[in-house]
Amino acid sequence: MPPNVARIAPEEVKARLDRGENILFLDTRSAEAWAKSDLRISGSVRLLSREVGNHLRELPRDRTIVTYCT
């Protein structure tokens, strides 16, 4: 993993949200998985995992970014 990338448990994400931390969620599910699901995190940004590298300059650097997929 790159130096500033770490895994985070769902419980830790919830604890940070409960403390008021502003977290950006990246929904990196495939188009098929995304279309089949009715579950979405409000305010999340949908971006295919293979395209994240092309959008790094657009992502905020002042908050934690949590990616999720299935």
VENFEN-V447638 format. One record per backbone hydrogen bond with DSSP energy under -1.0 kcal/mol. NH is the residue of the N-H (numbers start at 1). CO is the residue of the C=O. E is the energy in kcal/mol with one decimal. If there is no record, write none. Layout:
nh: <NH/NH>
co: <CO/CO>
e: <E/E>
//
This chain:
nh: <5/13/14/15/16/17/18/19/20/21/24/26/27/28/34/35/36/44/45/47/51/55/58/66/68>
co: <2/9/10/11/12/13/14/15/17/16/64/66/45/68/30/31/32/41/25/27/48/52/55/24/26>
e: <-1.8/-2.1/-2.5/-2.2/-2.4/-2.5/-2.8/-1.4/-1.5/-2.6/-2.7/-2.9/-2.8/-2.9/-2.8/-2.3/-1.8/-2.4/-2.8/-2.3/-2.2/-2.0/-1.4/-2.9/-2.4>
//
